[in-house]
Amino acid sequence: MTTLHIKNMVCDRCKLVVGQLLGGLDLPPTDVRLGEADVSREPTPEERSTLRTALKAVGFELLDDRRQQVLEAVKTAIIQLVRDESETLHRVTPSVYLSEKLGRDYKYLSTLFSETEGLTIEEFTIRQRLERVKELLEDGELSLTEIADRLHYSSVQYLSNQFKKGTGLTPGQYRQAGLPRQALDAVGK
């Protein structure tokens, strides 16, 4: 079995698209996860080239470089952390979560991320959280208090301050303005 590392997979639809794409290239996946797909055999160089082109056409990228694979794993783990609303995950700090999930020293992950992305893991996490807040504001189903609680902010005031600092708008102004959100794979760019 071979694990392929794929950049920009951020949701269940991404997994579906990649799975269908692999099946169409006669590389049926045995498992598809965010950022990775397992196939039963090693693709030939020609298949890798075809796969690379096909993935690029739908907004993904086949990653061969180990450092890029680690970076993508960090981003995927942060997106999963931000979108997971269970209490369990939020009892540990993001640094502990990342170290345990990826089996790497946080200092290594932090240094690699900062050098490559030009922002810290903490800044990336905040940006992801703000995109999630925007999504929930646009849905209009939850009050700001409920959003703060759901996303494990310590208070509504803290959420409002972080939102204003990150977007230049208060949550209420954002809700009224109807501005577009960023795609999850574009956050931090």
N, C-alpha and C positions, 0 to 999 in steps of 0.2 A: 504494500500500500504506500502511496505517496501523498504527502500533504502539500497542496498548493496554497500559497499565501497571496491574498488578493486585497488590494487597497480600495477604499471607499465603500465597503460593504457596511451599511449602517442600520439596516432594518430587515424585517422578514421578507419583504418583497425583493430585496437585494439577493437574499439567499435563493429565492425562487428563480429569479432571472439567471443567476450563475449556474444553478443546478440544471436548468433547461438548456443553457448554452453549452455546458459540458456534455450533456446527453446528446445534443445535436452534433457534437464534434467526435462522437464515438469514444468519449471518455466519461462514461456514466459515473457519477459520484456515489460513494458509499455513505458519505456524510457531508453536509454543508453547514458551516457555522459562520458567524460574523467574522469576516477576515480570512477564512480558511475553507478549503474544500478537500476532502480525501477522495482520491481516485484509486482504483484497484491496481493500476500499473503506472510506471513512469512514462510520461509522454515523450515521444520522439522529439528531436530538435524541430522538425517540420511542424509537428502538432503544437509544440510550445509557441512557435511563431504565429501559427494560425489562431491559437487561443489568445495570445497577447493582442493581436489585431481585433479579434471579436470582442474581447473584454473592453478594450479601449473605445470601441464603437458605442458601447452602452455606459461609458463613464467609469469603468473600473480599470485597474492596472495590476498585472501579474508582477509580484515582487520576488526577485531572486536574491537581492542583497540582504544579508542577515540583519544589519542595522535598521534598514527600512522595515523589515518584518517586525522587529521589536517595537519600533515607533508606531506602526499600525496597530499592534497588539495593545499598546498603551492607550491609544485613541479609542479603540473599540471597547476596552475595559472601562474607560471613563464614561463613554456614552451609555454603556450598560448600567453603570453605577448611578448616573444621573437619572436615567429613566426607570430604575427600579425603585418603587415607592415603599417597599417593605421596610420595616423597622430594623431587621437584622443587619443588612448591609451598612446601614448608616450609624451603627454603633462603633464602627472602626473608622479610623482616619483614612482618607484616600491613599496616603503613603503606605499604610499597612495593607490595605486592600490590594493595591497594585503589586507590592512586593510578594504577597502571598499568591495572588492569582497568576502572576507571570513567573514566579520562582526566581526573581532577580533582586539584587540589592537596590533599594530605592535611590540611593545616591547615583548609581550608574544610570538608572532610568531617567532621573531628573536631569543629569548632566547631558546625556544624549539628546533628550527631548529639547532642552533649552538651546543647545548648540545647533541643532538641526532646524527647529521650528521657529526660533527667534522669540519665543515666549515660554514662560514656565508652565509646568504641569498644573499648578494652581490657577494660573490665568486661563489656561485652556478649559479647566473644569468650571470655572466661573462663567466663561462664555457659553459653555454647553448648558449650564443651569439656566442662564438667562434666555437661551433659545427655548428651553422647555417652559419657562415662565411665559414667554411670548405665545407659545402654542396654547397654553392653558388660558391665557387672557383672551386670545382670539376665539376659543371655543365658547367663552362666555357662560359656562355652566357653573364655575366656581367663583367664590368671592376671593379677594386678595388674602384674607385670613386663611381660607381653606387651601389656597395655593401654597402659602408659606408653610402650613402644616404638612401638606402632602410632600413637599420637596425638602422638608426637614430644615427649614430656616429657623433660627432661634427666635425670631420675632418678625412681625409684619414690617416694622420700622427698618430692621436690618435688610430685609428683602427690598423694600422701597429704595433705601439708600444705595444698595448695590445695583439695582436696576437703573436708577438715575445716573449713577457714575458710569455704568457700562453702555447706556444707550443715549444719554442726554435728555431722556424723557422720564416722567413719572409713569408708573403703571397705568394710571387713569388716562394720561395724555396718549400713551401708546395705544390703549384700547380704542380711543376715539379716532386716532389718526389712521388706523387701518394700514399700517406699513407692512411691507413684505418681510417674512422671516428669511434667515439664511438656511440653506440646506445643511444638514448635520455634518456632511463631509467637507463643507466649505468654511465651517467655523474655525477661526484662528488663522485663516489665510489672509 
